[in-house]
Structures are given as structure tokens and as C-alpha cells.
Amino acid sequence: MYAAVKFFLYTMAGSILMLLAILWLGIYQGSFQVPDLMAKSATIPANLQIWLFLAFAAAFAIKVPMWPLHSWLPDAHVEAPTAGS
């Protein structure tokens, strides 16, 4: 139960960060299409680009899992069945 809750909380935090960054890009840039976002990337202020990058980087670091956001992984692998690991 401990490993499942820890895994859920970590992945939910990463998912929320990524969702918020994607929603901000789509809503405030007027499109969710990548070519449109690339064309309008110069209109995003530099300090906001840093925050968006950090949100995506943290989300991917949790999902991958990279150090120091990997502490859910050992608990999950110990509790998972052999076929699942």
C-alpha cells in the first residue's frame, strides 16, 4: 500500500505539472498544435519560458525517473510481481 501511494503521488505531481504547462501554452498562445507553438515561441517572455521549461523538466524527471525524484522506484519494484518489474 505504501509503495502504491508513493508511486501515485509522485506520478500525479509530475502529470499535473505537465498538464499545467501544456494548458498554459495552448490557452495563452491560442493553439495546441506544435508548429503554431514553435512559430509563436518568440512572443513568450524569457522568464516565463524558464518556468515552463522547469515544469516540463520536473515532470519528465519524475516520469523517467531521474535522481533525486526517483525514490518511488525502489519501493514500487520491490512490491511489483516479477513479471511486472
Phi and psi restraints in degrees (range 20) as a CNS / XPLOR table:
assign (resid 1 and name C) (resid 2 and name N)
       (resid 2 and name CA) (resid 2 and name C) 1.0 -60.2 20.0 2
assign (resid 2 and name N) (resid 2 and name CA)
       (resid 2 and name C) (resid 3 and name N) 1.0 -45.5 20.0 2
assign (resid 2 and name C) (resid 3 and name N)
       (resid 3 and name CA) (resid 3 and name C) 1.0 -65.5 20.0 2
assign (resid 3 and name N) (resid 3 and name CA)
       (resid 3 and name C) (resid 4 and name N) 1.0 -38.6 20.0 2
assign (resid 3 and name C) (resid 4 and name N)
       (resid 4 and name CA) (resid 4 and name C) 1.0 -66.5 20.0 2
assign (resid 4 and name N) (resid 4 and name CA)
       (resid 4 and name C) (resid 5 and name N) 1.0 -42.2 20.0 2
assign (resid 4 and name C) (resid 5 and name N)
       (resid 5 and name CA) (resid 5 and name C) 1.0 -66.6 20.0 2
assign (resid 5 and name N) (resid 5 and name CA)
       (resid 5 and name C) (resid 6 and name N) 1.0 -42.8 20.0 2
assign (resid 5 and name C) (resid 6 and name N)
       (resid 6 and name CA) (resid 6 and name C) 1.0 -62.8 20.0 2
assign (resid 6 and name N) (resid 6 and name CA)
       (resid 6 and name C) (resid 7 and name N) 1.0 -45.2 20.0 2
assign (resid 6 and name C) (resid 7 and name N)
       (resid 7 and name CA) (resid 7 and name C) 1.0 -60.5 20.0 2
assign (resid 7 and name N) (resid 7 and name CA)
       (resid 7 and name C) (resid 8 and name N) 1.0 -45.3 20.0 2
assign (resid 7 and name C) (resid 8 and name N)
       (resid 8 and name CA) (resid 8 and name C) 1.0 -61.9 20.0 2
assign (resid 8 and name N) (resid 8 and name CA)
       (resid 8 and name C) (resid 9 and name N) 1.0 -45.8 20.0 2
assign (resid 8 and name C) (resid 9 and name N)
       (resid 9 and name CA) (resid 9 and name C) 1.0 -64.6 20.0 2
assign (resid 9 and name N) (resid 9 and name CA)
       (resid 9 and name C) (resid 10 and name N) 1.0 -43.7 20.0 2
assign (resid 9 and name C) (resid 10 and name N)
       (resid 10 and name CA) (resid 10 and name C) 1.0 -63.5 20.0 2
assign (resid 10 and name N) (resid 10 and name CA)
       (resid 10 and name C) (resid 11 and name N) 1.0 -49.5 20.0 2
assign (resid 10 and name C) (resid 11 and name N)
       (resid 11 and name CA) (resid 11 and name C) 1.0 -69.4 20.0 2
assign (resid 11 and name N) (resid 11 and name CA)
       (resid 11 and name C) (resid 12 and name N) 1.0 -31.8 20.0 2
assign (resid 11 and name C) (resid 12 and name N)
       (resid 12 and name CA) (resid 12 and name C) 1.0 -67.5 20.0 2
assign (resid 12 and name N) (resid 12 and name CA)
       (resid 12 and name C) (resid 13 and name N) 1.0 -40.3 20.0 2
assign (resid 12 and name C) (resid 13 and name N)
       (resid 13 and name CA) (resid 13 and name C) 1.0 -62.3 20.0 2
assign (resid 13 and name N) (resid 13 and name CA)
       (resid 13 and name C) (resid 14 and name N) 1.0 -43.8 20.0 2
assign (resid 13 and name C) (resid 14 and name N)
       (resid 14 and name CA) (resid 14 and name C) 1.0 -64.0 20.0 2
assign (resid 14 and name N) (resid 14 and name CA)
       (resid 14 and name C) (resid 15 and name N) 1.0 -40.7 20.0 2
assign (resid 14 and name C) (resid 15 and name N)
       (resid 15 and name CA) (resid 15 and name C) 1.0 -66.2 20.0 2
assign (resid 15 and name N) (resid 15 and name CA)
       (resid 15 and name C) (resid 16 and name N) 1.0 -39.9 20.0 2
assign (resid 15 and name C) (resid 16 and name N)
       (resid 16 and name CA) (resid 16 and name C) 1.0 -65.9 20.0 2
assign (resid 16 and name N) (resid 16 and name CA)
       (resid 16 and name C) (resid 17 and name N) 1.0 -41.8 20.0 2
assign (resid 16 and name C) (resid 17 and name N)
       (resid 17 and name CA) (resid 17 and name C) 1.0 -59.2 20.0 2
assign (resid 17 and name N) (resid 17 and name CA)
       (resid 17 and name C) (resid 18 and name N) 1.0 -46.0 20.0 2
assign (resid 17 and name C) (resid 18 and name N)
       (resid 18 and name CA) (resid 18 and name C) 1.0 -66.4 20.0 2
assign (resid 18 and name N) (resid 18 and name CA)
       (resid 18 and name C) (resid 19 and name N) 1.0 -41.4 20.0 2
assign (resid 18 and name C) (resid 19 and name N)
       (resid 19 and name CA) (resid 19 and name C) 1.0 -61.2 20.0 2
assign (resid 19 and name N) (resid 19 and name CA)
       (resid 19 and name C) (resid 20 and name N) 1.0 -45.0 20.0 2
assign (resid 19 and name C) (resid 20 and name N)
       (resid 20 and name CA) (resid 20 and name C) 1.0 -63.2 20.0 2
assign (resid 20 and name N) (resid 20 and name CA)
       (resid 20 and name C) (resid 21 and name N) 1.0 -41.0 20.0 2
assign (resid 20 and name C) (resid 21 and name N)
       (resid 21 and name CA) (resid 21 and name C) 1.0 -65.2 20.0 2
assign (resid 21 and name N) (resid 21 and name CA)
       (resid 21 and name C) (resid 22 and name N) 1.0 -42.7 20.0 2
assign (resid 21 and name C) (resid 22 and name N)
       (resid 22 and name CA) (resid 22 and name C) 1.0 -66.3 20.0 2
assign (resid 22 and name N) (resid 22 and name CA)
       (resid 22 and name C) (resid 23 and name N) 1.0 -43.4 20.0 2
assign (resid 22 and name C) (resid 23 and name N)
       (resid 23 and name CA) (resid 23 and name C) 1.0 -62.5 20.0 2
assign (resid 23 and name N) (resid 23 and name CA)
       (resid 23 and name C) (resid 24 and name N) 1.0 -42.0 20.0 2
assign (resid 23 and name C) (resid 24 and name N)
       (resid 24 and name CA) (resid 24 and name C) 1.0 -60.3 20.0 2
assign (resid 24 and name N) (resid 24 and name CA)
       (resid 24 and name C) (resid 25 and name N) 1.0 -47.1 20.0 2
assign (resid 24 and name C) (resid 25 and name N)
       (resid 25 and name CA) (resid 25 and name C) 1.0 -59.7 20.0 2
assign (resid 25 and name N) (resid 25 and name CA)
       (resid 25 and name C) (resid 26 and name N) 1.0 -46.9 20.0 2
assign (resid 25 and name C) (resid 26 and name N)
       (resid 26 and name CA) (resid 26 and name C) 1.0 -67.9 20.0 2
assign (resid 26 and name N) (resid 26 and name CA)
       (resid 26 and name C) (resid 27 and name N) 1.0 -42.3 20.0 2
assign (resid 26 and name C) (resid 27 and name N)
       (resid 27 and name CA) (resid 27 and name C) 1.0 -74.9 20.0 2
assign (resid 27 and name N) (resid 27 and name CA)
       (resid 27 and name C) (resid 28 and name N) 1.0 -48.4 20.0 2
assign (resid 27 and name C) (resid 28 and name N)
       (resid 28 and name CA) (resid 28 and name C) 1.0 -82.3 20.0 2
assign (resid 28 and name N) (resid 28 and name CA)
       (resid 28 and name C) (resid 29 and name N) 1.0 -17.1 20.0 2
assign (resid 28 and name C) (resid 29 and name N)
       (resid 29 and name CA) (resid 29 and name C) 1.0 -99.6 20.0 2
assign (resid 29 and name N) (resid 29 and name CA)
       (resid 29 and name C) (resid 30 and name N) 1.0 -7.2 20.0 2
assign (resid 29 and name C) (resid 30 and name N)
       (resid 30 and name CA) (resid 30 and name C) 1.0 84.6 20.0 2
assign (resid 30 and name N) (resid 30 and name CA)
       (resid 30 and name C) (resid 31 and name N) 1.0 4.8 20.0 2
assign (resid 30 and name C) (resid 31 and name N)
       (resid 31 and name CA) (resid 31 and name C) 1.0 -161.2 20.0 2
assign (resid 31 and name N) (resid 31 and name CA)
       (resid 31 and name C) (resid 32 and name N) 1.0 150.0 20.0 2
assign (resid 31 and name C) (resid 32 and name N)
       (resid 32 and name CA) (resid 32 and name C) 1.0 -102.0 20.0 2
assign (resid 32 and name N) (resid 32 and name CA)
       (resid 32 and name C) (resid 33 and name N) 1.0 0.8 20.0 2
assign (resid 32 and name C) (resid 33 and name N)
       (resid 33 and name CA) (resid 33 and name C) 1.0 -81.1 20.0 2
assign (resid 33 and name N) (resid 33 and name CA)
       (resid 33 and name C) (resid 34 and name N) 1.0 133.8 20.0 2
assign (resid 33 and name C) (resid 34 and name N)
       (resid 34 and name CA) (resid 34 and name C) 1.0 -60.3 20.0 2
assign (resid 34 and name N) (resid 34 and name CA)
       (resid 34 and name C) (resid 35 and name N) 1.0 -44.5 20.0 2
assign (resid 34 and name C) (resid 35 and name N)
       (resid 35 and name CA) (resid 35 and name C) 1.0 -59.9 20.0 2
assign (resid 35 and name N) (resid 35 and name CA)
       (resid 35 and name C) (resid 36 and name N) 1.0 -37.6 20.0 2
assign (resid 35 and name C) (resid 36 and name N)
       (resid 36 and name CA) (resid 36 and name C) 1.0 -66.7 20.0 2
assign (resid 36 and name N) (resid 36 and name CA)
       (resid 36 and name C) (resid 37 and name N) 1.0 -41.4 20.0 2
assign (resid 36 and name C) (resid 37 and name N)
       (resid 37 and name CA) (resid 37 and name C) 1.0 -65.1 20.0 2
assign (resid 37 and name N) (resid 37 and name CA)
       (resid 37 and name C) (resid 38 and name N) 1.0 -38.0 20.0 2
assign (resid 37 and name C) (resid 38 and name N)
       (resid 38 and name CA) (resid 38 and name C) 1.0 -66.3 20.0 2
assign (resid 38 and name N) (resid 38 and name CA)
       (resid 38 and name C) (resid 39 and name N) 1.0 -38.0 20.0 2
assign (resid 38 and name C) (resid 39 and name N)
       (resid 39 and name CA) (resid 39 and name C) 1.0 -69.1 20.0 2
assign (resid 39 and name N) (resid 39 and name CA)
       (resid 39 and name C) (resid 40 and name N) 1.0 -30.3 20.0 2
assign (resid 39 and name C) (resid 40 and name N)
       (resid 40 and name CA) (resid 40 and name C) 1.0 -98.7 20.0 2
assign (resid 40 and name N) (resid 40 and name CA)
       (resid 40 and name C) (resid 41 and name N) 1.0 6.4 20.0 2
assign (resid 40 and name C) (resid 41 and name N)
       (resid 41 and name CA) (resid 41 and name C) 1.0 -65.3 20.0 2
assign (resid 41 and name N) (resid 41 and name CA)
       (resid 41 and name C) (resid 42 and name N) 1.0 -24.1 20.0 2
assign (resid 41 and name C) (resid 42 and name N)
       (resid 42 and name CA) (resid 42 and name C) 1.0 -71.5 20.0 2
assign (resid 42 and name N) (resid 42 and name CA)
       (resid 42 and name C) (resid 43 and name N) 1.0 -16.7 20.0 2
assign (resid 42 and name C) (resid 43 and name N)
       (resid 43 and name CA) (resid 43 and name C) 1.0 -86.6 20.0 2
assign (resid 43 and name N) (resid 43 and name CA)
       (resid 43 and name C) (resid 44 and name N) 1.0 -7.8 20.0 2
assign (resid 43 and name C) (resid 44 and name N)
       (resid 44 and name CA) (resid 44 and name C) 1.0 -85.7 20.0 2
assign (resid 44 and name N) (resid 44 and name CA)
       (resid 44 and name C) (resid 45 and name N) 1.0 126.4 20.0 2
assign (resid 44 and name C) (resid 45 and name N)
       (resid 45 and name CA) (resid 45 and name C) 1.0 -58.9 20.0 2
assign (resid 45 and name N) (resid 45 and name CA)
       (resid 45 and name C) (resid 46 and name N) 1.0 148.6 20.0 2
assign (resid 45 and name C) (resid 46 and name N)
       (resid 46 and name CA) (resid 46 and name C) 1.0 -60.5 20.0 2
assign (resid 46 and name N) (resid 46 and name CA)
       (resid 46 and name C) (resid 47 and name N) 1.0 -40.3 20.0 2
assign (resid 46 and name C) (resid 47 and name N)
       (resid 47 and name CA) (resid 47 and name C) 1.0 -66.5 20.0 2
assign (resid 47 and name N) (resid 47 and name CA)
       (resid 47 and name C) (resid 48 and name N) 1.0 -33.0 20.0 2
assign (resid 47 and name C) (resid 48 and name N)
       (resid 48 and name CA) (resid 48 and name C) 1.0 -72.9 20.0 2
assign (resid 48 and name N) (resid 48 and name CA)
       (resid 48 and name C) (resid 49 and name N) 1.0 -34.4 20.0 2
assign (resid 48 and name C) (resid 49 and name N)
       (resid 49 and name CA) (resid 49 and name C) 1.0 -61.1 20.0 2
assign (resid 49 and name N) (resid 49 and name CA)
       (resid 49 and name C) (resid 50 and name N) 1.0 -37.8 20.0 2
assign (resid 49 and name C) (resid 50 and name N)
       (resid 50 and name CA) (resid 50 and name C) 1.0 -63.9 20.0 2
assign (resid 50 and name N) (resid 50 and name CA)
       (resid 50 and name C) (resid 51 and name N) 1.0 -44.1 20.0 2
assign (resid 50 and name C) (resid 51 and name N)
       (resid 51 and name CA) (resid 51 and name C) 1.0 -64.2 20.0 2
assign (resid 51 and name N) (resid 51 and name CA)
       (resid 51 and name C) (resid 52 and name N) 1.0 -40.9 20.0 2
assign (resid 51 and name C) (resid 52 and name N)
       (resid 52 and name CA) (resid 52 and name C) 1.0 -64.5 20.0 2
assign (resid 52 and name N) (resid 52 and name CA)
       (resid 52 and name C) (resid 53 and name N) 1.0 -41.7 20.0 2
assign (resid 52 and name C) (resid 53 and name N)
       (resid 53 and name CA) (resid 53 and name C) 1.0 -61.3 20.0 2
assign (resid 53 and name N) (resid 53 and name CA)
       (resid 53 and name C) (resid 54 and name N) 1.0 -44.8 20.0 2
assign (resid 53 and name C) (resid 54 and name N)
       (resid 54 and name CA) (resid 54 and name C) 1.0 -63.0 20.0 2
assign (resid 54 and name N) (resid 54 and name CA)
       (resid 54 and name C) (resid 55 and name N) 1.0 -37.3 20.0 2
assign (resid 54 and name C) (resid 55 and name N)
       (resid 55 and name CA) (resid 55 and name C) 1.0 -65.0 20.0 2
assign (resid 55 and name N) (resid 55 and name CA)
       (resid 55 and name C) (resid 56 and name N) 1.0 -45.4 20.0 2
assign (resid 55 and name C) (resid 56 and name N)
       (resid 56 and name CA) (resid 56 and name C) 1.0 -66.3 20.0 2
assign (resid 56 and name N) (resid 56 and name CA)
       (resid 56 and name C) (resid 57 and name N) 1.0 -42.9 20.0 2
assign (resid 56 and name C) (resid 57 and name N)
       (resid 57 and name CA) (resid 57 and name C) 1.0 -62.6 20.0 2
assign (resid 57 and name N) (resid 57 and name CA)
       (resid 57 and name C) (resid 58 and name N) 1.0 -43.6 20.0 2
assign (resid 57 and name C) (resid 58 and name N)
       (resid 58 and name CA) (resid 58 and name C) 1.0 -65.7 20.0 2
assign (resid 58 and name N) (resid 58 and name CA)
       (resid 58 and name C) (resid 59 and name N) 1.0 -40.9 20.0 2
assign (resid 58 and name C) (resid 59 and name N)
       (resid 59 and name CA) (resid 59 and name C) 1.0 -62.7 20.0 2
assign (resid 59 and name N) (resid 59 and name CA)
       (resid 59 and name C) (resid 60 and name N) 1.0 -44.9 20.0 2
assign (resid 59 and name C) (resid 60 and name N)
       (resid 60 and name CA) (resid 60 and name C) 1.0 -70.3 20.0 2
assign (resid 60 and name N) (resid 60 and name CA)
       (resid 60 and name C) (resid 61 and name N) 1.0 -34.0 20.0 2
assign (resid 60 and name C) (resid 61 and name N)
       (resid 61 and name CA) (resid 61 and name C) 1.0 -64.9 20.0 2
assign (resid 61 and name N) (resid 61 and name CA)
       (resid 61 and name C) (resid 62 and name N) 1.0 -33.7 20.0 2
assign (resid 61 and name C) (resid 62 and name N)
       (resid 62 and name CA) (resid 62 and name C) 1.0 -72.7 20.0 2
assign (resid 62 and name N) (resid 62 and name CA)
       (resid 62 and name C) (resid 63 and name N) 1.0 -42.8 20.0 2
assign (resid 62 and name C) (resid 63 and name N)
       (resid 63 and name CA) (resid 63 and name C) 1.0 -70.1 20.0 2
assign (resid 63 and name N) (resid 63 and name CA)
       (resid 63 and name C) (resid 64 and name N) 1.0 -32.0 20.0 2
assign (resid 63 and name C) (resid 64 and name N)
       (resid 64 and name CA) (resid 64 and name C) 1.0 -66.4 20.0 2
assign (resid 64 and name N) (resid 64 and name CA)
       (resid 64 and name C) (resid 65 and name N) 1.0 -50.4 20.0 2
assign (resid 64 and name C) (resid 65 and name N)
       (resid 65 and name CA) (resid 65 and name C) 1.0 -93.8 20.0 2
assign (resid 65 and name N) (resid 65 and name CA)
       (resid 65 and name C) (resid 66 and name N) 1.0 137.0 20.0 2
assign (resid 65 and name C) (resid 66 and name N)
       (resid 66 and name CA) (resid 66 and name C) 1.0 -110.7 20.0 2
assign (resid 66 and name N) (resid 66 and name CA)
       (resid 66 and name C) (resid 67 and name N) 1.0 154.8 20.0 2
assign (resid 66 and name C) (resid 67 and name N)
       (resid 67 and name CA) (resid 67 and name C) 1.0 -67.7 20.0 2
assign (resid 67 and name N) (resid 67 and name CA)
       (resid 67 and name C) (resid 68 and name N) 1.0 137.3 20.0 2
assign (resid 67 and name C) (resid 68 and name N)
       (resid 68 and name CA) (resid 68 and name C) 1.0 -97.0 20.0 2
assign (resid 68 and name N) (resid 68 and name CA)
       (resid 68 and name C) (resid 69 and name N) 1.0 13.6 20.0 2
assign (resid 68 and name C) (resid 69 and name N)
       (resid 69 and name CA) (resid 69 and name C) 1.0 -97.4 20.0 2
assign (resid 69 and name N) (resid 69 and name CA)
       (resid 69 and name C) (resid 70 and name N) 1.0 29.6 20.0 2
assign (resid 69 and name C) (resid 70 and name N)
       (resid 70 and name CA) (resid 70 and name C) 1.0 -107.2 20.0 2
assign (resid 70 and name N) (resid 70 and name CA)
       (resid 70 and name C) (resid 71 and name N) 1.0 4.8 20.0 2
assign (resid 70 and name C) (resid 71 and name N)
       (resid 71 and name CA) (resid 71 and name C) 1.0 -66.1 20.0 2
assign (resid 71 and name N) (resid 71 and name CA)
       (resid 71 and name C) (resid 72 and name N) 1.0 -14.0 20.0 2
assign (resid 71 and name C) (resid 72 and name N)
       (resid 72 and name CA) (resid 72 and name C) 1.0 -76.6 20.0 2
assign (resid 72 and name N) (resid 72 and name CA)
       (resid 72 and name C) (resid 73 and name N) 1.0 -24.2 20.0 2
assign (resid 72 and name C) (resid 73 and name N)
       (resid 73 and name CA) (resid 73 and name C) 1.0 -66.5 20.0 2
assign (resid 73 and name N) (resid 73 and name CA)
       (resid 73 and name C) (resid 74 and name N) 1.0 -49.3 20.0 2
assign (resid 73 and name C) (resid 74 and name N)
       (resid 74 and name CA) (resid 74 and name C) 1.0 -59.7 20.0 2
assign (resid 74 and name N) (resid 74 and name CA)
       (resid 74 and name C) (resid 75 and name N) 1.0 -40.3 20.0 2
assign (resid 74 and name C) (resid 75 and name N)
       (resid 75 and name CA) (resid 75 and name C) 1.0 -64.5 20.0 2
assign (resid 75 and name N) (resid 75 and name CA)
       (resid 75 and name C) (resid 76 and name N) 1.0 -41.1 20.0 2
assign (resid 75 and name C) (resid 76 and name N)
       (resid 76 and name CA) (resid 76 and name C) 1.0 -67.8 20.0 2
assign (resid 76 and name N) (resid 76 and name CA)
       (resid 76 and name C) (resid 77 and name N) 1.0 -39.7 20.0 2
assign (resid 76 and name C) (resid 77 and name N)
       (resid 77 and name CA) (resid 77 and name C) 1.0 -70.2 20.0 2
assign (resid 77 and name N) (resid 77 and name CA)
       (resid 77 and name C) (resid 78 and name N) 1.0 -33.7 20.0 2
assign (resid 77 and name C) (resid 78 and name N)
       (resid 78 and name CA) (resid 78 and name C) 1.0 -65.9 20.0 2
assign (resid 78 and name N) (resid 78 and name CA)
       (resid 78 and name C) (resid 79 and name N) 1.0 -37.9 20.0 2
assign (resid 78 and name C) (resid 79 and name N)
       (resid 79 and name CA) (resid 79 and name C) 1.0 -86.1 20.0 2
assign (resid 79 and name N) (resid 79 and name CA)
       (resid 79 and name C) (resid 80 and name N) 1.0 -18.2 20.0 2
assign (resid 79 and name C) (resid 80 and name N)
       (resid 80 and name CA) (resid 80 and name C) 1.0 -74.9 20.0 2
assign (resid 80 and name N) (resid 80 and name CA)
       (resid 80 and name C) (resid 81 and name N) 1.0 151.3 20.0 2
assign (resid 80 and name C) (resid 81 and name N)
       (resid 81 and name CA) (resid 81 and name C) 1.0 -67.2 20.0 2
assign (resid 81 and name N) (resid 81 and name CA)
       (resid 81 and name C) (resid 82 and name N) 1.0 158.9 20.0 2
assign (resid 81 and name C) (resid 82 and name N)
       (resid 82 and name CA) (resid 82 and name C) 1.0 -56.8 20.0 2
assign (resid 82 and name N) (resid 82 and name CA)
       (resid 82 and name C) (resid 83 and name N) 1.0 -41.6 20.0 2
assign (resid 82 and name C) (resid 83 and name N)
       (resid 83 and name CA) (resid 83 and name C) 1.0 -65.5 20.0 2
assign (resid 83 and name N) (resid 83 and name CA)
       (resid 83 and name C) (resid 84 and name N) 1.0 -30.5 20.0 2
assign (resid 83 and name C) (resid 84 and name N)
       (resid 84 and name CA) (resid 84 and name C) 1.0 -77.4 20.0 2
assign (resid 84 and name N) (resid 84 and name CA)
       (resid 84 and name C) (resid 85 and name N) 1.0 -27.9 20.0 2
